[in-house]
């Protein structure tokens, strides 16, 4: 966590720049689409604009989660980040946390109203398009679809401690039905974990295509050797991550890496090693169960969602007498569930956790505050 290191600074500066480049692309669409509404047929105007707004909100939220303050450490009136809605060469003004989340929520609510009447992932909207003739409306799980937006809203409201809204959004995703009446998203069970579908694609609410994914996996996982950064010892995984629970079906995502002599070198994570995989999950239905469990209006209802989630992972039902106890176990499930998905720093930061799995240094509040790039600091008031 030496953020002043030159390589670390350059890495975070690149992340910041690339995220705002995505926002720029969205703004190019949003600043022009209303003037070209006549070129769209059917509900494509609403669909494209809704997606662009949703992506703009998604990227701004990740900027906030990484570079913004922890929710418990927001300083009233302090300017934190720019919320960019225009294409311009003029530097964007940094605004306060409250102003930032207000604009973010506005984008999500407008996107919701547009996608609700246009996204073919919603059963009533499937007849709006000729699916056989249009690739754009295929594979909605690889676009920021309506339910991906609702999942983003669940994340957002949980981040700003509006639990009622977070629960409502998560519940809507969990209960989403297809045109035929079946669940759109289903929790994987032991059968899936034992299959070749290690990426659990049936759980994906939103995923992204990744160029060169197979090559990255080959280098970082399949060809990994003892001590490689993407491997762990078997003891670390079974004891530290899974707490010696032999029933947890997620252990099937790991395998021994052995030498020619048969000696176990390390324990390899296999979630992304399935043949033909070219996409990665960004949001899965399991997260919505954990959000619902934490944000439910009553402890009993929260336990019910948590029980459904744990049952899918082949785990026994636990009992809780307080919400604090439940929240503590939910955080542990984030560690197990989203290993390798880039979620844990945000999960720890949201609750200002004083510890992190496998950390070898003390966790202090300063670790959660990623410095802005030097070029961006010059624009602060």
N, C-alpha and C positions, 0 to 999 in steps of 0.2 A: 504493500500500500504506500510505496514511496512515489507519490504523484508528481514530485518535482524531477524525477528521472527523465532524461531527455527522450528516451524511447517511449516511455509511458505517456509523456506529454504529447508527443507526436501522434501516438495511437488515438488518444482521446480527442485530439484536435481533428484528426481525420474522421472519426465517428461523428463528431459534431457537424463537420462540413458536409458529409455525405447525407446525414439525416435532413439537413436543411435544403440540400439539393432535391431530395424527394419532395419536400414541401414546396419548393419552387416549381417543380413539375405540376403539382396539384394546382398551384395558383395560376399557372399558365392556362390550365383548363378552365378553372373557375372564373377567371377574369374575362374570359371570352365566350363561354358557353351560352350565356343568356342572349347574346347578340346573334348567335347562330342557331337558335332553337328551331328554326324552320327546316334545317337539314336532317332533323331526327324524325323517325317514324315510330309508331307504336308508343312504348314507354321508355325508349332508349335515352331520351333527354333526362328523365328522372333517375334512371339507372346509372348513367355515367356521372351526373352531377352528385348523386348520392354517394357513389363510391369515392369520388374525388374528395368530397367533404370528410368522409369517414377516414380516408388515408391521411388527410391533413391533420385530423384530430388524433389519429393513432400515433403519428410521428411526433407531434407536439407533446403528447402524453409521455412517450418514451424519453424525450428530451427533459421533461420535468422530472421523471422518475430517476434519471441518471444524474443530471446536472443541478437539479433543484434541491431545496432543503428537505429534510425528513419532515413528514407531516406534523410531528410533534414539536419541530423547531422552527416553524414559520415565524418570521419577525414582521409584525404589522407595519406596512408602509415601505418595506424594503423592496427595491427593484431587483428582480432575479433573472429574467430571461425575456427575449422578444417573442411575441406571438405574431407570426408573419402571415399576412393575408394578401399582400400585393407584390407584384413583380416590379422591383425598383432597384436602382443603384444607390439610393440613399440609405445609409445605415438605419436599421430598425431600432426603435426605442425599447429599452428594457422596461417591463412593467411589473407590478406587484403580483404576489401569489394569487390574491383574490381576483385581480383583473385577468390574470392568465387563465385560471380555471373557469371563469365566467365565459370567456371567448371559446375555450375548449368545449364547454358544455353546449354552447350555442351551435357550434359546428356539428356536434353529435346529434342534437335534437333536430336540426334541419335535415341532416342525412337520414335520420330515422323516418321523418315524414315522407321523404322521397323514396327510400327503399321499400317502405311498407306497401306502396302502391305499384312497385315496378319489379322487385326482385323475384325471379321465378323460383327461388328456393322456398318461397311461401306458397303453399298449396293453391290458394285462390288466384295466384298470378301466373301459373304455368301456361294457361291458355292465351296469354298475351303475345307469345312469340312462337315462331316455328323452330322448335329445338333442333330438328333434323337438318336445318339449313344454316344454322348460326353457331359457330364455335364460341362466340363471345358469351353466350349464356350457359355454356356447358361447364362442368366442373366448378360449380359455385363455391366449393370448399377451398379453392385456390384463388379466390377473390375475397375482398372485404364485403361479404354478403350481409344481409340484414341481421342474421344471428351472430355473425362475427362482430358487427357493430354493437349489438346488445351485450355481448361478452365483454367488449371493450368498455362499455358503460358500467358493467358490473365491477370491473377492475378499478375504473376511475372513481366510482362512488365509494368503494371500499377504501381506496387510498385517501380520500378526503373525509372519511368517517361518516358518510351518510348511509348507514347500514340498511335502512328501509328501502332506499332506492337500489342499492347493490343487490339486496335479496330479490326484489321484484324483477330486475333484469336477468339475474342468474336463473331464477325460476322459469322465466319465459323461454330461455334457451333449453333448459332441461326438458321442458314439456313440449318443445317444438314437434309438430307433426307434418308428415309429408301429405301430398295430395291423396294418397291412398289410406291415410290415417295411422300409419306406423311412425315410430320414433325416428326422427332424422339423425340424431346422434345417440349412440349407445355406449355404455361403459364396457370396456373389454373385460372378459372373464379369463379364467385359467386356460380354457381351450385356445383362446387367441394368443395368450402369452407363450403357449407351447407350440404355436404354429410358426410359419415363416414370416408372418405379419408382425415383425418386432416393432415397427413404427406405429402400430395401433391406429391405422388409418381410419377405422370406423369411428374413432373418437374425435377426429379433426373437425373443428369448427372453421378454422382458417389456417391454411398453409401457404408456403411460397415455394416456387420453383427455384432451384439453386444450380447455377451453371457449374459444371465440374464437380458435382457432389460425389460421384462415384470415385473420382481420383483422390479427393480429400479424405474420404473414408478409407481408401486403400492405404494411403500413406500414414494416417494418424491412428488407425485402429487395427486393420488387418495385418499390416507390416510392423506394428509397434513392437518394441523390444522392452526388456526389463528396464525400469526406470523412466520410460517415456512418459511425457506429461499427461497423456490421455489414458494411462493405465493406473490401476491401484493394486495393492496387494489384496489377496483374498480375505485376509483377516480384517483389513481396513473396511472393506465393503460389508462383509457379513456381520461384523461387530459394530463398527461405527455407523454405517448407514442403516442396516436392517435390524440392528439391536438383537442379533442372534435369534431372530424369529424365523424358524425354518419353514413356516407355513406361507410366508409372503411370496406370492406368485411372481412378483417383479424380479425376484432373484433369477428367473429364467432369462432375463435380459443380459446376463453376464456369463462368461465361460472362461475356463482355464486356458492360458496360453502356455504351451509346453515346448521344451527344447526337444531336439532329436533323441536325447537320452531319456525323455519322459519326465524330466524335472519341471515343476511348475514355476515359470518365471513371474507371471503376473496374472491379473484378472482383467479380462477385456470386456468392455461395454459393447453390446451388439445391436443396440436399438436401430442404428442406421446402416447396418451391413447387409440388409436384405437385397437380393439381386433386383436390379431395375429401378430402385428407388431414386427419384430425381427431385423430390420435394422434401421440405421439412415442416413440421408443425409449428405454428405460432400460438394457437390457442386450442385447447382440447376440452371436451365436455367434463373430464375429471376435475378441472379447475373450477368449473361452475358449481359442482357439488361441494367443493371445499369452501367456495365463497358463500353458498347458501347455508352451509353448516355454521359458518362463523357469523353471518349477518342475519340469520333467522330471528323473527320477533320473539320467540321463546326458546329456552334451553332445550325443551323436549323436541321441538321441531328441528332445531339445529342438530341434535343427536340423531334424529331420524335420517337426515341427509347424510350425515357422517357414517352412519351404519350402512346405508346403501353403498356408499363409496368403498368402505372397508370390506364389505362382503364381496364386491367384485374383485378385490385383490386377495381373496381367500383368507381374510383375517377375521378373528373373532370379534364379537360385539363387546365394546367397553362401556362402562358406566361413568357418569360424571355428575358431580353435585354442584359444580360452579362453571360459569362460562370461561373463567380463566383457565381451568383445567382443560376444557375442550380446546381452547385456542392454542394452548401449549402443544397438544397432540396434533392439531391441524398443521402447525408449523413443521413438525417432524414429518408429516405426510408430504408436505411440499418438497422436503429434501429427498425423500424416496421417489416421489412421483415424477418430479421434473428434473432429475439429474440429467445433465447433458442438453438441457433446453434453454439455458440462459435465464432462468427465472429466479434463482435463489438470492442473488444480491438484492433484487427488488423486494423479495419477500422479507428478508432480514431488515432492509432499510425501512419498510413501511411501519414495522413495529419497533424500530430502533433496538433491535436485538443486541444484547451484550455479548453474544457468542455466535460463532459460525462453525459449521461442521468442518473438522480437519484443520481449522485455523491454528497456526503456530505462533501467532502474535495476539496480544490483547485487543479486543474490539472496542474502540472508542467512538464517540459520535463523529469525530473528524473523518473517520474512514468512509462514512456515508456521504460526505460532501466532496464530490468530484470537482476540482477547479475548472473554471471555464478556460478555453484556449486563450493564450496571451493576446491574440489579435482582438478577441471579443471583449476582453476586460477593458480595453481602451474606450469602449462605447458606454461603459457604466457611468452613471451620473456621479 
